[in-house]
């Protein structure tokens, strides 16, 4: 009769508490493993760790978008030495349009200096992240010079959120055709 009562106690302990109580463990001559309390087990299984966000994820995501929309990575990784200039030019024209459209969809770009290249322009800043002086540059940064490149600034970035289990390092998944 004691075994039947003990079996019922085990059944209801597991059903309602998820683990055997200390009294049932003692009656069965068992001990609980260290660190394995029912509350700790529930907490560990209930809250999975959020995926770590790396600073490179956005850059990899943009590269993945350019690969998806225009096959940019495929083009860059292919050896184009055996193709004629006409073939490369035709491929680049289409690739250029597709990449520009994809980039414009997710990133709003503006020139750092909105001026005419080849004319004298005052530097808006001496910060080397904003303006890069080239040529015969004196020790003290000058107030301006001939604009050689307007530069680009991301005014707005609107990337879609990465899926929770998506690995940003996968630029494009491998494709296997089933016949």
Chimera marker file (.cmm) of the C-alpha trace (Angstrom):
<marker_set name="trace">
<marker id="1" x="0.000" y="0.000" z="0.000" r="1" g="1" b="0" radius="0.5"/>
<marker id="2" x="2.914" y="2.382" z="0.731" r="1" g="1" b="0" radius="0.5"/>
<marker id="3" x="4.269" y="1.930" z="-2.804" r="1" g="1" b="0" radius="0.5"/>
<marker id="4" x="0.928" y="2.886" z="-4.352" r="1" g="1" b="0" radius="0.5"/>
<marker id="5" x="0.731" y="5.992" z="-2.139" r="1" g="1" b="0" radius="0.5"/>
<marker id="6" x="4.336" y="6.894" z="-3.026" r="1" g="1" b="0" radius="0.5"/>
<marker id="7" x="3.576" y="6.440" z="-6.741" r="1" g="1" b="0" radius="0.5"/>
<marker id="8" x="0.598" y="8.832" z="-6.460" r="1" g="1" b="0" radius="0.5"/>
<marker id="9" x="2.756" y="11.375" z="-4.611" r="1" g="1" b="0" radius="0.5"/>
<marker id="10" x="5.422" y="11.142" z="-7.366" r="1" g="1" b="0" radius="0.5"/>
<marker id="11" x="2.789" y="11.498" z="-10.090" r="1" g="1" b="0" radius="0.5"/>
<marker id="12" x="1.155" y="14.589" z="-8.543" r="1" g="1" b="0" radius="0.5"/>
<marker id="13" x="4.525" y="16.182" z="-7.634" r="1" g="1" b="0" radius="0.5"/>
<marker id="14" x="5.644" y="15.934" z="-11.266" r="1" g="1" b="0" radius="0.5"/>
<marker id="15" x="2.233" y="16.986" z="-12.588" r="1" g="1" b="0" radius="0.5"/>
<marker id="16" x="1.848" y="20.134" z="-10.459" r="1" g="1" b="0" radius="0.5"/>
<marker id="17" x="5.422" y="21.110" z="-9.513" r="1" g="1" b="0" radius="0.5"/>
<marker id="18" x="7.500" y="19.719" z="-12.378" r="1" g="1" b="0" radius="0.5"/>
<marker id="19" x="9.853" y="17.952" z="-9.956" r="1" g="1" b="0" radius="0.5"/>
<marker id="20" x="9.806" y="15.621" z="-6.998" r="1" g="1" b="0" radius="0.5"/>
<marker id="21" x="9.497" y="17.189" z="-3.566" r="1" g="1" b="0" radius="0.5"/>
<marker id="22" x="12.162" y="16.763" z="-0.904" r="1" g="1" b="0" radius="0.5"/>
<marker id="23" x="9.902" y="14.374" z="1.057" r="1" g="1" b="0" radius="0.5"/>
<marker id="24" x="9.352" y="12.094" z="-1.947" r="1" g="1" b="0" radius="0.5"/>
<marker id="25" x="13.071" y="12.137" z="-2.754" r="1" g="1" b="0" radius="0.5"/>
<marker id="26" x="13.853" y="11.103" z="0.833" r="1" g="1" b="0" radius="0.5"/>
<marker id="27" x="11.266" y="8.284" z="0.681" r="1" g="1" b="0" radius="0.5"/>
<marker id="28" x="12.872" y="7.004" z="-2.518" r="1" g="1" b="0" radius="0.5"/>
<marker id="29" x="16.421" y="7.363" z="-1.067" r="1" g="1" b="0" radius="0.5"/>
<marker id="30" x="17.358" y="9.807" z="-3.852" r="1" g="1" b="0" radius="0.5"/>
<marker id="31" x="19.181" y="13.141" z="-3.754" r="1" g="1" b="0" radius="0.5"/>
<marker id="32" x="18.741" y="16.185" z="-5.961" r="1" g="1" b="0" radius="0.5"/>
<marker id="33" x="21.672" y="17.114" z="-8.203" r="1" g="1" b="0" radius="0.5"/>
<marker id="34" x="23.450" y="20.295" z="-7.097" r="1" g="1" b="0" radius="0.5"/>
<marker id="35" x="22.267" y="23.481" z="-8.818" r="1" g="1" b="0" radius="0.5"/>
<marker id="36" x="19.242" y="21.781" z="-10.380" r="1" g="1" b="0" radius="0.5"/>
<marker id="37" x="16.348" y="23.328" z="-8.496" r="1" g="1" b="0" radius="0.5"/>
<marker id="38" x="12.960" y="23.402" z="-10.213" r="1" g="1" b="0" radius="0.5"/>
<marker id="39" x="12.813" y="27.215" z="-10.115" r="1" g="1" b="0" radius="0.5"/>
<marker id="40" x="16.265" y="27.507" z="-11.715" r="1" g="1" b="0" radius="0.5"/>
<marker id="41" x="15.338" y="24.980" z="-14.403" r="1" g="1" b="0" radius="0.5"/>
<marker id="42" x="12.132" y="26.890" z="-15.225" r="1" g="1" b="0" radius="0.5"/>
<marker id="43" x="13.981" y="30.239" z="-15.393" r="1" g="1" b="0" radius="0.5"/>
<marker id="44" x="16.681" y="28.806" z="-17.659" r="1" g="1" b="0" radius="0.5"/>
<marker id="45" x="14.199" y="27.270" z="-20.077" r="1" g="1" b="0" radius="0.5"/>
<marker id="46" x="11.713" y="30.167" z="-20.042" r="1" g="1" b="0" radius="0.5"/>
<marker id="47" x="14.047" y="32.996" z="-21.117" r="1" g="1" b="0" radius="0.5"/>
<marker id="48" x="16.319" y="32.165" z="-24.065" r="1" g="1" b="0" radius="0.5"/>
<marker id="49" x="19.257" y="34.504" z="-24.448" r="1" g="1" b="0" radius="0.5"/>
<marker id="50" x="18.666" y="37.226" z="-27.052" r="1" g="1" b="0" radius="0.5"/>
<marker id="51" x="20.993" y="36.999" z="-30.059" r="1" g="1" b="0" radius="0.5"/>
<marker id="52" x="24.066" y="39.166" z="-29.742" r="1" g="1" b="0" radius="0.5"/>
<marker id="53" x="23.995" y="42.165" z="-32.066" r="1" g="1" b="0" radius="0.5"/>
<marker id="54" x="27.345" y="42.900" z="-33.655" r="1" g="1" b="0" radius="0.5"/>
<marker id="55" x="28.399" y="46.196" z="-35.191" r="1" g="1" b="0" radius="0.5"/>
<marker id="56" x="29.037" y="44.450" z="-38.510" r="1" g="1" b="0" radius="0.5"/>
<marker id="57" x="25.432" y="43.196" z="-38.821" r="1" g="1" b="0" radius="0.5"/>
<marker id="58" x="24.186" y="46.307" z="-40.670" r="1" g="1" b="0" radius="0.5"/>
<marker id="59" x="27.036" y="46.209" z="-43.192" r="1" g="1" b="0" radius="0.5"/>
<marker id="60" x="26.503" y="42.514" z="-43.789" r="1" g="1" b="0" radius="0.5"/>
<marker id="61" x="22.776" y="43.095" z="-44.148" r="1" g="1" b="0" radius="0.5"/>
<marker id="62" x="23.362" y="45.762" z="-46.841" r="1" g="1" b="0" radius="0.5"/>
<marker id="63" x="25.750" y="43.385" z="-48.624" r="1" g="1" b="0" radius="0.5"/>
<marker id="64" x="23.093" y="40.655" z="-48.436" r="1" g="1" b="0" radius="0.5"/>
<marker id="65" x="20.475" y="43.018" z="-49.907" r="1" g="1" b="0" radius="0.5"/>
<marker id="66" x="22.804" y="43.966" z="-52.772" r="1" g="1" b="0" radius="0.5"/>
<marker id="67" x="23.463" y="40.275" z="-53.411" r="1" g="1" b="0" radius="0.5"/>
<marker id="68" x="19.763" y="39.408" z="-53.292" r="1" g="1" b="0" radius="0.5"/>
<marker id="69" x="18.661" y="42.245" z="-55.591" r="1" g="1" b="0" radius="0.5"/>
<marker id="70" x="21.568" y="42.441" z="-58.051" r="1" g="1" b="0" radius="0.5"/>
<marker id="71" x="23.947" y="39.523" z="-57.418" r="1" g="1" b="0" radius="0.5"/>
<marker id="72" x="26.729" y="42.003" z="-56.590" r="1" g="1" b="0" radius="0.5"/>
<marker id="73" x="28.847" y="39.518" z="-54.601" r="1" g="1" b="0" radius="0.5"/>
<marker id="74" x="28.597" y="36.952" z="-57.418" r="1" g="1" b="0" radius="0.5"/>
<marker id="75" x="29.824" y="39.593" z="-59.881" r="1" g="1" b="0" radius="0.5"/>
<marker id="76" x="32.700" y="40.726" z="-57.636" r="1" g="1" b="0" radius="0.5"/>
<marker id="77" x="33.847" y="37.163" z="-56.887" r="1" g="1" b="0" radius="0.5"/>
<marker id="78" x="33.808" y="36.067" z="-60.545" r="1" g="1" b="0" radius="0.5"/>
<marker id="79" x="36.990" y="36.261" z="-62.635" r="1" g="1" b="0" radius="0.5"/>
<marker id="80" x="36.010" y="38.612" z="-65.477" r="1" g="1" b="0" radius="0.5"/>
<marker id="81" x="39.414" y="38.536" z="-67.227" r="1" g="1" b="0" radius="0.5"/>
<marker id="82" x="38.184" y="36.209" z="-69.979" r="1" g="1" b="0" radius="0.5"/>
<marker id="83" x="35.187" y="38.394" z="-70.910" r="1" g="1" b="0" radius="0.5"/>
<marker id="84" x="35.331" y="41.172" z="-73.498" r="1" g="1" b="0" radius="0.5"/>
<marker id="85" x="34.964" y="44.810" z="-72.486" r="1" g="1" b="0" radius="0.5"/>
<marker id="86" x="31.570" y="44.882" z="-74.218" r="1" g="1" b="0" radius="0.5"/>
<marker id="87" x="30.321" y="41.922" z="-72.150" r="1" g="1" b="0" radius="0.5"/>
<marker id="88" x="31.584" y="43.440" z="-68.886" r="1" g="1" b="0" radius="0.5"/>
<marker id="89" x="30.131" y="46.844" z="-69.785" r="1" g="1" b="0" radius="0.5"/>
<marker id="90" x="26.698" y="45.373" z="-70.493" r="1" g="1" b="0" radius="0.5"/>
<marker id="91" x="26.732" y="43.429" z="-67.231" r="1" g="1" b="0" radius="0.5"/>
<marker id="92" x="27.916" y="46.434" z="-65.222" r="1" g="1" b="0" radius="0.5"/>
<marker id="93" x="25.183" y="48.713" z="-66.647" r="1" g="1" b="0" radius="0.5"/>
<marker id="94" x="22.415" y="46.414" z="-65.375" r="1" g="1" b="0" radius="0.5"/>
<marker id="95" x="24.259" y="45.736" z="-62.098" r="1" g="1" b="0" radius="0.5"/>
<marker id="96" x="24.716" y="49.482" z="-61.541" r="1" g="1" b="0" radius="0.5"/>
<marker id="97" x="20.989" y="50.193" z="-61.925" r="1" g="1" b="0" radius="0.5"/>
<marker id="98" x="19.962" y="47.332" z="-59.644" r="1" g="1" b="0" radius="0.5"/>
<marker id="99" x="22.486" y="48.264" z="-56.924" r="1" g="1" b="0" radius="0.5"/>
<marker id="100" x="21.532" y="51.955" z="-57.038" r="1" g="1" b="0" radius="0.5"/>
<marker id="101" x="17.819" y="51.099" z="-56.687" r="1" g="1" b="0" radius="0.5"/>
<marker id="102" x="18.466" y="48.717" z="-53.771" r="1" g="1" b="0" radius="0.5"/>
<marker id="103" x="20.679" y="51.202" z="-51.967" r="1" g="1" b="0" radius="0.5"/>
<marker id="104" x="18.174" y="54.041" z="-52.437" r="1" g="1" b="0" radius="0.5"/>
<marker id="105" x="15.406" y="51.831" z="-51.004" r="1" g="1" b="0" radius="0.5"/>
<marker id="106" x="17.183" y="51.433" z="-47.643" r="1" g="1" b="0" radius="0.5"/>
<marker id="107" x="19.645" y="54.350" z="-47.333" r="1" g="1" b="0" radius="0.5"/>
<marker id="108" x="19.090" y="58.048" z="-48.066" r="1" g="1" b="0" radius="0.5"/>
<marker id="109" x="22.405" y="59.540" z="-49.197" r="1" g="1" b="0" radius="0.5"/>
<marker id="110" x="23.352" y="63.219" z="-49.345" r="1" g="1" b="0" radius="0.5"/>
<marker id="111" x="26.626" y="64.879" z="-50.361" r="1" g="1" b="0" radius="0.5"/>
<marker id="112" x="28.821" y="66.080" z="-47.504" r="1" g="1" b="0" radius="0.5"/>
<marker id="113" x="29.534" y="69.278" z="-49.478" r="1" g="1" b="0" radius="0.5"/>
<marker id="114" x="26.872" y="70.292" z="-51.976" r="1" g="1" b="0" radius="0.5"/>
<marker id="115" x="29.072" y="72.129" z="-54.432" r="1" g="1" b="0" radius="0.5"/>
<marker id="116" x="30.475" y="71.874" z="-57.930" r="1" g="1" b="0" radius="0.5"/>
<marker id="117" x="33.517" y="69.636" z="-58.242" r="1" g="1" b="0" radius="0.5"/>
<marker id="118" x="36.565" y="71.474" z="-59.590" r="1" g="1" b="0" radius="0.5"/>
<marker id="119" x="35.660" y="74.839" z="-57.971" r="1" g="1" b="0" radius="0.5"/>
<marker id="120" x="36.984" y="76.529" z="-54.827" r="1" g="1" b="0" radius="0.5"/>
<marker id="121" x="35.002" y="75.472" z="-51.760" r="1" g="1" b="0" radius="0.5"/>
<marker id="122" x="35.220" y="76.417" z="-48.105" r="1" g="1" b="0" radius="0.5"/>
<marker id="123" x="35.593" y="73.442" z="-45.777" r="1" g="1" b="0" radius="0.5"/>
<marker id="124" x="32.562" y="73.072" z="-43.471" r="1" g="1" b="0" radius="0.5"/>
<marker id="125" x="34.748" y="71.406" z="-40.838" r="1" g="1" b="0" radius="0.5"/>
<marker id="126" x="38.323" y="70.413" z="-40.068" r="1" g="1" b="0" radius="0.5"/>
<marker id="127" x="37.157" y="67.024" z="-38.790" r="1" g="1" b="0" radius="0.5"/>
<marker id="128" x="39.000" y="64.366" z="-40.871" r="1" g="1" b="0" radius="0.5"/>
<marker id="129" x="35.846" y="62.229" z="-40.783" r="1" g="1" b="0" radius="0.5"/>
<marker id="130" x="33.972" y="65.002" z="-42.631" r="1" g="1" b="0" radius="0.5"/>
<marker id="131" x="36.649" y="66.533" z="-44.887" r="1" g="1" b="0" radius="0.5"/>
<marker id="132" x="39.827" y="64.919" z="-46.156" r="1" g="1" b="0" radius="0.5"/>
<marker id="133" x="42.422" y="67.407" z="-47.402" r="1" g="1" b="0" radius="0.5"/>
<marker id="134" x="44.566" y="66.000" z="-50.214" r="1" g="1" b="0" radius="0.5"/>
<marker id="135" x="47.544" y="67.294" z="-52.146" r="1" g="1" b="0" radius="0.5"/>
<marker id="136" x="50.101" y="69.748" z="-50.709" r="1" g="1" b="0" radius="0.5"/>
<marker id="137" x="48.453" y="70.113" z="-47.278" r="1" g="1" b="0" radius="0.5"/>
<marker id="138" x="50.072" y="72.542" z="-44.776" r="1" g="1" b="0" radius="0.5"/>
<marker id="139" x="50.487" y="71.654" z="-41.094" r="1" g="1" b="0" radius="0.5"/>
<marker id="140" x="47.466" y="73.760" z="-40.103" r="1" g="1" b="0" radius="0.5"/>
<marker id="141" x="44.263" y="72.769" z="-41.960" r="1" g="1" b="0" radius="0.5"/>
<marker id="142" x="43.365" y="75.352" z="-44.616" r="1" g="1" b="0" radius="0.5"/>
<marker id="143" x="39.975" y="77.083" z="-44.808" r="1" g="1" b="0" radius="0.5"/>
<marker id="144" x="39.184" y="75.573" z="-48.212" r="1" g="1" b="0" radius="0.5"/>
<marker id="145" x="40.462" y="74.380" z="-51.555" r="1" g="1" b="0" radius="0.5"/>
<marker id="146" x="39.403" y="72.843" z="-54.853" r="1" g="1" b="0" radius="0.5"/>
<marker id="147" x="36.542" y="70.377" z="-54.374" r="1" g="1" b="0" radius="0.5"/>
<marker id="148" x="37.615" y="67.014" z="-55.829" r="1" g="1" b="0" radius="0.5"/>
<marker id="149" x="34.841" y="64.827" z="-54.380" r="1" g="1" b="0" radius="0.5"/>
<marker id="150" x="31.597" y="65.859" z="-52.657" r="1" g="1" b="0" radius="0.5"/>
<marker id="151" x="31.676" y="62.936" z="-50.247" r="1" g="1" b="0" radius="0.5"/>
<marker id="152" x="28.602" y="61.043" z="-49.063" r="1" g="1" b="0" radius="0.5"/>
<marker id="153" x="26.664" y="61.081" z="-45.829" r="1" g="1" b="0" radius="0.5"/>
<marker id="154" x="23.883" y="58.667" z="-44.834" r="1" g="1" b="0" radius="0.5"/>
<marker id="155" x="20.999" y="60.977" z="-43.947" r="1" g="1" b="0" radius="0.5"/>
<marker id="156" x="18.667" y="58.092" z="-43.143" r="1" g="1" b="0" radius="0.5"/>
<marker id="157" x="19.120" y="54.329" z="-42.821" r="1" g="1" b="0" radius="0.5"/>
<marker id="158" x="15.979" y="52.231" z="-42.851" r="1" g="1" b="0" radius="0.5"/>
<marker id="159" x="17.062" y="48.590" z="-42.843" r="1" g="1" b="0" radius="0.5"/>
<marker id="160" x="14.485" y="45.912" z="-42.060" r="1" g="1" b="0" radius="0.5"/>
<marker id="161" x="14.910" y="44.167" z="-38.710" r="1" g="1" b="0" radius="0.5"/>
<marker id="162" x="16.893" y="40.956" z="-38.829" r="1" g="1" b="0" radius="0.5"/>
<marker id="163" x="14.924" y="37.838" z="-37.961" r="1" g="1" b="0" radius="0.5"/>
<marker id="164" x="15.651" y="36.568" z="-34.438" r="1" g="1" b="0" radius="0.5"/>
<marker id="165" x="17.499" y="33.470" z="-35.632" r="1" g="1" b="0" radius="0.5"/>
<marker id="166" x="19.004" y="34.993" z="-38.799" r="1" g="1" b="0" radius="0.5"/>
<marker id="167" x="22.781" y="34.830" z="-39.038" r="1" g="1" b="0" radius="0.5"/>
<marker id="168" x="23.895" y="38.141" z="-40.550" r="1" g="1" b="0" radius="0.5"/>
<marker id="169" x="27.156" y="36.531" z="-41.690" r="1" g="1" b="0" radius="0.5"/>
<marker id="170" x="25.229" y="34.524" z="-44.296" r="1" g="1" b="0" radius="0.5"/>
<marker id="171" x="25.185" y="36.986" z="-47.208" r="1" g="1" b="0" radius="0.5"/>
<marker id="172" x="23.263" y="34.590" z="-49.456" r="1" g="1" b="0" radius="0.5"/>
<marker id="173" x="22.254" y="31.039" z="-48.654" r="1" g="1" b="0" radius="0.5"/>
<marker id="174" x="23.446" y="28.226" z="-50.890" r="1" g="1" b="0" radius="0.5"/>
<marker id="175" x="20.824" y="27.111" z="-53.386" r="1" g="1" b="0" radius="0.5"/>
<marker id="176" x="20.147" y="23.429" z="-54.136" r="1" g="1" b="0" radius="0.5"/>
<marker id="177" x="17.746" y="22.559" z="-56.898" r="1" g="1" b="0" radius="0.5"/>
<marker id="178" x="15.579" y="19.500" z="-56.446" r="1" g="1" b="0" radius="0.5"/>
<marker id="179" x="14.655" y="17.758" z="-59.695" r="1" g="1" b="0" radius="0.5"/>
<link id1="1" id2="2" r="1" g="1" b="0" radius="0.2"/>
<link id1="2" id2="3" r="1" g="1" b="0" radius="0.2"/>
<link id1="3" id2="4" r="1" g="1" b="0" radius="0.2"/>
<link id1="4" id2="5" r="1" g="1" b="0" radius="0.2"/>
<link id1="5" id2="6" r="1" g="1" b="0" radius="0.2"/>
<link id1="6" id2="7" r="1" g="1" b="0" radius="0.2"/>
<link id1="7" id2="8" r="1" g="1" b="0" radius="0.2"/>
<link id1="8" id2="9" r="1" g="1" b="0" radius="0.2"/>
<link id1="9" id2="10" r="1" g="1" b="0" radius="0.2"/>
<link id1="10" id2="11" r="1" g="1" b="0" radius="0.2"/>
<link id1="11" id2="12" r="1" g="1" b="0" radius="0.2"/>
<link id1="12" id2="13" r="1" g="1" b="0" radius="0.2"/>
<link id1="13" id2="14" r="1" g="1" b="0" radius="0.2"/>
<link id1="14" id2="15" r="1" g="1" b="0" radius="0.2"/>
<link id1="15" id2="16" r="1" g="1" b="0" radius="0.2"/>
<link id1="16" id2="17" r="1" g="1" b="0" radius="0.2"/>
<link id1="17" id2="18" r="1" g="1" b="0" radius="0.2"/>
<link id1="18" id2="19" r="1" g="1" b="0" radius="0.2"/>
<link id1="19" id2="20" r="1" g="1" b="0" radius="0.2"/>
<link id1="20" id2="21" r="1" g="1" b="0" radius="0.2"/>
<link id1="21" id2="22" r="1" g="1" b="0" radius="0.2"/>
<link id1="22" id2="23" r="1" g="1" b="0" radius="0.2"/>
<link id1="23" id2="24" r="1" g="1" b="0" radius="0.2"/>
<link id1="24" id2="25" r="1" g="1" b="0" radius="0.2"/>
<link id1="25" id2="26" r="1" g="1" b="0" radius="0.2"/>
<link id1="26" id2="27" r="1" g="1" b="0" radius="0.2"/>
<link id1="27" id2="28" r="1" g="1" b="0" radius="0.2"/>
<link id1="28" id2="29" r="1" g="1" b="0" radius="0.2"/>
<link id1="29" id2="30" r="1" g="1" b="0" radius="0.2"/>
<link id1="30" id2="31" r="1" g="1" b="0" radius="0.2"/>
<link id1="31" id2="32" r="1" g="1" b="0" radius="0.2"/>
<link id1="32" id2="33" r="1" g="1" b="0" radius="0.2"/>
<link id1="33" id2="34" r="1" g="1" b="0" radius="0.2"/>
<link id1="34" id2="35" r="1" g="1" b="0" radius="0.2"/>
<link id1="35" id2="36" r="1" g="1" b="0" radius="0.2"/>
<link id1="36" id2="37" r="1" g="1" b="0" radius="0.2"/>
<link id1="37" id2="38" r="1" g="1" b="0" radius="0.2"/>
<link id1="38" id2="39" r="1" g="1" b="0" radius="0.2"/>
<link id1="39" id2="40" r="1" g="1" b="0" radius="0.2"/>
<link id1="40" id2="41" r="1" g="1" b="0" radius="0.2"/>
<link id1="41" id2="42" r="1" g="1" b="0" radius="0.2"/>
<link id1="42" id2="43" r="1" g="1" b="0" radius="0.2"/>
<link id1="43" id2="44" r="1" g="1" b="0" radius="0.2"/>
<link id1="44" id2="45" r="1" g="1" b="0" radius="0.2"/>
<link id1="45" id2="46" r="1" g="1" b="0" radius="0.2"/>
<link id1="46" id2="47" r="1" g="1" b="0" radius="0.2"/>
<link id1="47" id2="48" r="1" g="1" b="0" radius="0.2"/>
<link id1="48" id2="49" r="1" g="1" b="0" radius="0.2"/>
<link id1="49" id2="50" r="1" g="1" b="0" radius="0.2"/>
<link id1="50" id2="51" r="1" g="1" b="0" radius="0.2"/>
<link id1="51" id2="52" r="1" g="1" b="0" radius="0.2"/>
<link id1="52" id2="53" r="1" g="1" b="0" radius="0.2"/>
<link id1="53" id2="54" r="1" g="1" b="0" radius="0.2"/>
<link id1="54" id2="55" r="1" g="1" b="0" radius="0.2"/>
<link id1="55" id2="56" r="1" g="1" b="0" radius="0.2"/>
<link id1="56" id2="57" r="1" g="1" b="0" radius="0.2"/>
<link id1="57" id2="58" r="1" g="1" b="0" radius="0.2"/>
<link id1="58" id2="59" r="1" g="1" b="0" radius="0.2"/>
<link id1="59" id2="60" r="1" g="1" b="0" radius="0.2"/>
<link id1="60" id2="61" r="1" g="1" b="0" radius="0.2"/>
<link id1="61" id2="62" r="1" g="1" b="0" radius="0.2"/>
<link id1="62" id2="63" r="1" g="1" b="0" radius="0.2"/>
<link id1="63" id2="64" r="1" g="1" b="0" radius="0.2"/>
<link id1="64" id2="65" r="1" g="1" b="0" radius="0.2"/>
<link id1="65" id2="66" r="1" g="1" b="0" radius="0.2"/>
<link id1="66" id2="67" r="1" g="1" b="0" radius="0.2"/>
<link id1="67" id2="68" r="1" g="1" b="0" radius="0.2"/>
<link id1="68" id2="69" r="1" g="1" b="0" radius="0.2"/>
<link id1="69" id2="70" r="1" g="1" b="0" radius="0.2"/>
<link id1="70" id2="71" r="1" g="1" b="0" radius="0.2"/>
<link id1="71" id2="72" r="1" g="1" b="0" radius="0.2"/>
<link id1="72" id2="73" r="1" g="1" b="0" radius="0.2"/>
<link id1="73" id2="74" r="1" g="1" b="0" radius="0.2"/>
<link id1="74" id2="75" r="1" g="1" b="0" radius="0.2"/>
<link id1="75" id2="76" r="1" g="1" b="0" radius="0.2"/>
<link id1="76" id2="77" r="1" g="1" b="0" radius="0.2"/>
<link id1="77" id2="78" r="1" g="1" b="0" radius="0.2"/>
<link id1="78" id2="79" r="1" g="1" b="0" radius="0.2"/>
<link id1="79" id2="80" r="1" g="1" b="0" radius="0.2"/>
<link id1="80" id2="81" r="1" g="1" b="0" radius="0.2"/>
<link id1="81" id2="82" r="1" g="1" b="0" radius="0.2"/>
<link id1="82" id2="83" r="1" g="1" b="0" radius="0.2"/>
<link id1="83" id2="84" r="1" g="1" b="0" radius="0.2"/>
<link id1="84" id2="85" r="1" g="1" b="0" radius="0.2"/>
<link id1="85" id2="86" r="1" g="1" b="0" radius="0.2"/>
<link id1="86" id2="87" r="1" g="1" b="0" radius="0.2"/>
<link id1="87" id2="88" r="1" g="1" b="0" radius="0.2"/>
<link id1="88" id2="89" r="1" g="1" b="0" radius="0.2"/>
<link id1="89" id2="90" r="1" g="1" b="0" radius="0.2"/>
<link id1="90" id2="91" r="1" g="1" b="0" radius="0.2"/>
<link id1="91" id2="92" r="1" g="1" b="0" radius="0.2"/>
<link id1="92" id2="93" r="1" g="1" b="0" radius="0.2"/>
<link id1="93" id2="94" r="1" g="1" b="0" radius="0.2"/>
<link id1="94" id2="95" r="1" g="1" b="0" radius="0.2"/>
<link id1="95" id2="96" r="1" g="1" b="0" radius="0.2"/>
<link id1="96" id2="97" r="1" g="1" b="0" radius="0.2"/>
<link id1="97" id2="98" r="1" g="1" b="0" radius="0.2"/>
<link id1="98" id2="99" r="1" g="1" b="0" radius="0.2"/>
<link id1="99" id2="100" r="1" g="1" b="0" radius="0.2"/>
<link id1="100" id2="101" r="1" g="1" b="0" radius="0.2"/>
<link id1="101" id2="102" r="1" g="1" b="0" radius="0.2"/>
<link id1="102" id2="103" r="1" g="1" b="0" radius="0.2"/>
<link id1="103" id2="104" r="1" g="1" b="0" radius="0.2"/>
<link id1="104" id2="105" r="1" g="1" b="0" radius="0.2"/>
<link id1="105" id2="106" r="1" g="1" b="0" radius="0.2"/>
<link id1="106" id2="107" r="1" g="1" b="0" radius="0.2"/>
<link id1="107" id2="108" r="1" g="1" b="0" radius="0.2"/>
<link id1="108" id2="109" r="1" g="1" b="0" radius="0.2"/>
<link id1="109" id2="110" r="1" g="1" b="0" radius="0.2"/>
<link id1="110" id2="111" r="1" g="1" b="0" radius="0.2"/>
<link id1="111" id2="112" r="1" g="1" b="0" radius="0.2"/>
<link id1="112" id2="113" r="1" g="1" b="0" radius="0.2"/>
<link id1="113" id2="114" r="1" g="1" b="0" radius="0.2"/>
<link id1="114" id2="115" r="1" g="1" b="0" radius="0.2"/>
<link id1="115" id2="116" r="1" g="1" b="0" radius="0.2"/>
<link id1="116" id2="117" r="1" g="1" b="0" radius="0.2"/>
<link id1="117" id2="118" r="1" g="1" b="0" radius="0.2"/>
<link id1="118" id2="119" r="1" g="1" b="0" radius="0.2"/>
<link id1="119" id2="120" r="1" g="1" b="0" radius="0.2"/>
<link id1="120" id2="121" r="1" g="1" b="0" radius="0.2"/>
<link id1="121" id2="122" r="1" g="1" b="0" radius="0.2"/>
<link id1="122" id2="123" r="1" g="1" b="0" radius="0.2"/>
<link id1="123" id2="124" r="1" g="1" b="0" radius="0.2"/>
<link id1="124" id2="125" r="1" g="1" b="0" radius="0.2"/>
<link id1="125" id2="126" r="1" g="1" b="0" radius="0.2"/>
<link id1="126" id2="127" r="1" g="1" b="0" radius="0.2"/>
<link id1="127" id2="128" r="1" g="1" b="0" radius="0.2"/>
<link id1="128" id2="129" r="1" g="1" b="0" radius="0.2"/>
<link id1="129" id2="130" r="1" g="1" b="0" radius="0.2"/>
<link id1="130" id2="131" r="1" g="1" b="0" radius="0.2"/>
<link id1="131" id2="132" r="1" g="1" b="0" radius="0.2"/>
<link id1="132" id2="133" r="1" g="1" b="0" radius="0.2"/>
<link id1="133" id2="134" r="1" g="1" b="0" radius="0.2"/>
<link id1="134" id2="135" r="1" g="1" b="0" radius="0.2"/>
<link id1="135" id2="136" r="1" g="1" b="0" radius="0.2"/>
<link id1="136" id2="137" r="1" g="1" b="0" radius="0.2"/>
<link id1="137" id2="138" r="1" g="1" b="0" radius="0.2"/>
<link id1="138" id2="139" r="1" g="1" b="0" radius="0.2"/>
<link id1="139" id2="140" r="1" g="1" b="0" radius="0.2"/>
<link id1="140" id2="141" r="1" g="1" b="0" radius="0.2"/>
<link id1="141" id2="142" r="1" g="1" b="0" radius="0.2"/>
<link id1="142" id2="143" r="1" g="1" b="0" radius="0.2"/>
<link id1="143" id2="144" r="1" g="1" b="0" radius="0.2"/>
<link id1="144" id2="145" r="1" g="1" b="0" radius="0.2"/>
<link id1="145" id2="146" r="1" g="1" b="0" radius="0.2"/>
<link id1="146" id2="147" r="1" g="1" b="0" radius="0.2"/>
<link id1="147" id2="148" r="1" g="1" b="0" radius="0.2"/>
<link id1="148" id2="149" r="1" g="1" b="0" radius="0.2"/>
<link id1="149" id2="150" r="1" g="1" b="0" radius="0.2"/>
<link id1="150" id2="151" r="1" g="1" b="0" radius="0.2"/>
<link id1="151" id2="152" r="1" g="1" b="0" radius="0.2"/>
<link id1="152" id2="153" r="1" g="1" b="0" radius="0.2"/>
<link id1="153" id2="154" r="1" g="1" b="0" radius="0.2"/>
<link id1="154" id2="155" r="1" g="1" b="0" radius="0.2"/>
<link id1="155" id2="156" r="1" g="1" b="0" radius="0.2"/>
<link id1="156" id2="157" r="1" g="1" b="0" radius="0.2"/>
<link id1="157" id2="158" r="1" g="1" b="0" radius="0.2"/>
<link id1="158" id2="159" r="1" g="1" b="0" radius="0.2"/>
<link id1="159" id2="160" r="1" g="1" b="0" radius="0.2"/>
<link id1="160" id2="161" r="1" g="1" b="0" radius="0.2"/>
<link id1="161" id2="162" r="1" g="1" b="0" radius="0.2"/>
<link id1="162" id2="163" r="1" g="1" b="0" radius="0.2"/>
<link id1="163" id2="164" r="1" g="1" b="0" radius="0.2"/>
<link id1="164" id2="165" r="1" g="1" b="0" radius="0.2"/>
<link id1="165" id2="166" r="1" g="1" b="0" radius="0.2"/>
<link id1="166" id2="167" r="1" g="1" b="0" radius="0.2"/>
<link id1="167" id2="168" r="1" g="1" b="0" radius="0.2"/>
<link id1="168" id2="169" r="1" g="1" b="0" radius="0.2"/>
<link id1="169" id2="170" r="1" g="1" b="0" radius="0.2"/>
<link id1="170" id2="171" r="1" g="1" b="0" radius="0.2"/>
<link id1="171" id2="172" r="1" g="1" b="0" radius="0.2"/>
<link id1="172" id2="173" r="1" g="1" b="0" radius="0.2"/>
<link id1="173" id2="174" r="1" g="1" b="0" radius="0.2"/>
<link id1="174" id2="175" r="1" g="1" b="0" radius="0.2"/>
<link id1="175" id2="176" r="1" g="1" b="0" radius="0.2"/>
<link id1="176" id2="177" r="1" g="1" b="0" radius="0.2"/>
<link id1="177" id2="178" r="1" g="1" b="0" radius="0.2"/>
<link id1="178" id2="179" r="1" g="1" b="0" radius="0.2"/>
</marker_set>
